[in-house]
Amino acid sequence: MGTRAAAFTAKIRNLTDYHLRLLHGVVPPPSGIDIANTLKYFSQTLLGLLRDIQARPLDMLHHRAQDSERLALFPNLDYLGLHQALVALVDVMPLIQSGTQGFGQALLNTLACLVVFLERQVIDTLPYLIASMMTAVPEPLHQQLITTLCYYILPVTVGAAVEEGEEENYATASVPAVLMMVFQYTDNSAYHCELLESLMALKPDIVKDLLCVIAFGTPSSRPPAANLLFYYWPSLNPTLYDRRGIHIKFSGWKPLLCQIEECDGDGTSEAVKVCLDHAVCLSACPDNPPPLYLCIDCAEDIKREHNTVEFFDILMPMAQVSATCENKNCRSTEKNAIATCFSMECASYNINRPIRYCSQCNNIRHNNRRGTDHIVHTTIGSPWAMEPQMQNFTIEAIVSLLNEAQPYGDKTKSKDQERLNRAGLLDDLDKGDGPSPEEARLLSRYGVWLIVSLCAPTSDTPPEVLGRLLAALCHWYNATQYLPDDQQRTSLERLKSEYLHNWLQDVCKSHFEVFVGCLMPHPVEHARVGGHWDALATRTDHIKEGFNRLFCLVTHELVSLQVWDRVMPHWMEAIHNEIPEEERDELKITLNKLLDSDMSPLGFDAAQMYQFITLRFTKTSASVQEQTLSWLQILSSLNIVVSMDLLLGMFSEGVSSLCNTSPPSRKTSSSTRPDSSILEPVVEDDLGSSSGLSEEDRPPSDHPEDHYSNPQLILTCFVLMLDVLFKQMEVQELERHQGTEAQQSQSIMILIRDMLAAPCLAPHTCDGHLDCTTCELTTTFFQLAMDVVAFLCPRMAIQNNRVADIIPPEMESSQTTKSPELSTTQDPQSGSCTQSPRPSSLLTPREVGLISVMANMPQIVTATVETVGELDLAPNIPQESVVKAVARAVTLTEEDVGM
């Protein structure tokens, strides 16, 4: 015994030496044949040790509770050291230069022989170890690797009976990694089906592992996992037409052949029985590790020789996944299959193949009295009722599938990346090993089907989960918006119209706040999914890409007026704060399409389209109006037309609100009208979302009256109004010098008159040597007012004697010495200047405003007809244009100040 143990240990040192020589590149390196010969020694030694055992260790291997009894049967050899040496050789397998295939065969055979001698903790690591060999073994060995995994390793690891109260073991936890390895490194769908069906016969929650691969797997492993999910769970497809539309067809895998060398079938008979008696196995096949798989004829021959030997049936491959019940005695009227049973008791009714049951047959076959130990895979239920981990895998799988429509963030590359790509420096980084863009977009259909079939919105739906699905769906709309007009686009557009439109409408009705929150420029953390959120993008790129998402939903009639009024204030504020002025032109096309009153996809009229702006001029504070006017400035700078009548109505309401010094009453819980609420400035920040409406959860301002009576802020609003008004007059190409008789001209003149009557233009005291904000604003206001009036008034003034009857005598005398719109006095003691934009008369504010307008504009009265002589051409010569100037300082003489 000591000699055998010493020889065993010496051979392990040989394997360690091979590993070190390969790892450090020692010349000459060992070949695969040299290592394979050493591994054959271990295979023969382990099988010889097994022949001497009288008990049934293979039966014990299927029960974790009998591990201690099993290990006590074997002699004390360094089995763990052998396992560690084999693991080290797997790591250096890519370094073997020759004989790789022979080495791989010997390694797999040795691992299959060693499994029965190892401790349970080590056995549980074997599925992942063998699956990791897919990265290095040549393709001809893939079949042997899958066979070893499915017939020798998985039944005694994943399929081993778990002790009561035992938590998830390493073998069970490694199943997603095993699936991902196989899916990634082999394209043969037969291997995929063979592995998955073997796991489905052992693990009742295999769908959880499949969803885990789809959610978090590599780009190459996700497509096979998604295809297998919809192949073995066909009820996830909404219609029969969609079931036929799966773009990858699976060819059934072939079962294991009989392992008896003297089999009458000449190596073509399928194995249908398995023998767990190691003595019988080694007598029939001395070089193969147990258990033994054999055909029905060979099993009967062995049965005649060994009367006490017991054989077990093995499952055959599923010929096809039937959509209807396969029970021949089914009496249900609804024959759609909803469950698949992998137990041999039920499979015996279907030629030892897994059988599909309808709901009624499934309840008959599997209930409290029978079938409790069967492995049954039913349809996937609603994610809202799943346990947390399963729910997470399901949601992330849907998100991952939807993101396949635009993999790797290909539309959100930075300018530096694009420059390097043109130089050819990042070509290798851009080449992925995943599916082509066309295949990826077709793969994204599975995400849509999962949403429609599983994720119906209910009252108990978690908002954060639903928000993540909505965000992924918005990204999918954006990624599939501009596609070539081909069959692929037709298929995707049909999903949007037939399935997603109604689903999104239901979500908007039942979870309006969640729906709106996903369309904000800075959504909550769980709604930042796909596209620019998965790339290193600037804040400007985030706003641009996010706004494009909103536009894609608008074109599919998914943005209602209520949603539009909620999200647009936040988008306008984000554009104002985060997009530099020189980059705003990139949004010009999108904004023009959205805000075009005639061709907008929103389906609103102009009043509804700009309702989110109009509301912010009605009974609102100066701070709200100032913010809203900054949005209108952005639209005007991008040459976006806002109806002049609508604009004048907004400004008229705004001036009326600013001139009304009494603060509006706050919104009460019984208020239902939109104008009964106080609008406050939108605070758009990526640290959290906020609403423009003052709801009960928003703390009120400490001193709101300070904002209502701030003259500088009110004057700022007047300046912005005139600036926007003048720009819109240019954008809309209004006729210049059309006169003041037109309706729009009269509305503009009334607007300016109301501004002049505002309290913010009251006299103020300032230091003449320092910059005064009020003085600057006042000067700018009158300059803009002059520009607007000059735009409307005729180019040539008309002389009329009746002007003297309109202007009062005191005004006429004051015009000869000082400007009627700005009279200045100086305090001789303090040296400070007091400016008043109104003449010091006893006229009413309305009359003063009208006089000021008339004094600063060419007098426009009805023209008189005169007879001009043939040579009298002086009246027809146009007058010279007067250059307008604004006084920045006024010099006062002693006579002016009364000294």
Buried (B, 14 or more C-beta within 10 A) or exposed (E): EEEEEEEBEEBBEBBBBBBEBBEEEEEEBBBBBBBBBBBBBBBBBBBEBBEEBEEBBBBBBEBBEBBEEBBEBBEEBBBEBBBBBBBBBBEBBEBBEEBBBBBBBBBBBBBBBBBBBBBBEBBBBBBBBBBBBBEBBEEEBBBBBBBBBBBBBBBBBBBBEEEEEEEEBBBBEBBBBBBBBBBBBBEBBBBBBBBBBBBBBBBBEBBBBBBBBBBBBBBBBBBBBBBBBBBBBBBBBBEEEBBEEBEBEBEBBEBBBBBBEEBEEEEEBBBBBBBBBBBBBBBBBEEBBBBBBBBBBBBEBBBEEBEEBBBEEBBBBBEEBBBEBBBEEBEBEEBBBBBBBBBBEBBEBBEBBBBBBBBBBBEBBBEEEEBEEBBBBBBBEBBBEBEEEBBBBBBBBBBBBBBBBBBBBEEBBEEEBEEBBEEEEBEEEEEBEBBEBEBBBBBBBBBBBBBBBBBBBEEEBBBEBBBBBBBBBBBBBBBBBEBEEEEBBEBBBEBBEEBBBEBBBEBBEBBBEBBBBBBBBBBBEBBBBBBBBBBEBEBBBBBBBBBBBBBBBBBBBBBBBEBBBBBBBBBBBBBBBBBEEEBBEEBBEBBBBBBBBEEBBBEBEBEBBBBBBBBBBBBBBBBBBBBBBBBBBBBBBBBBBBBBEBBBBBBBBBBEBBBEEEBBEEBEEEEEEEBBBBBBBBBBEBEEBBBBBBEEEBEEBEEBEEBBBBBBBBBBBBBBBBBBBBBBBEBEEBEEEBEBEEEBBEBBBBBBBBBBBBEBBEEBEBEBEEEBEBBBBBBBBBBBBBBBBBBBBBEEBEEBEEBEEEBBEEBEEBEEEBBBBBBBBBEEEEEEBBBBBBBEEEBEBEBBBBBBBBBBBBBBEEEEEEEEEEEEEEEEEEEEEEEEEEEEEBEBEEEBEEE
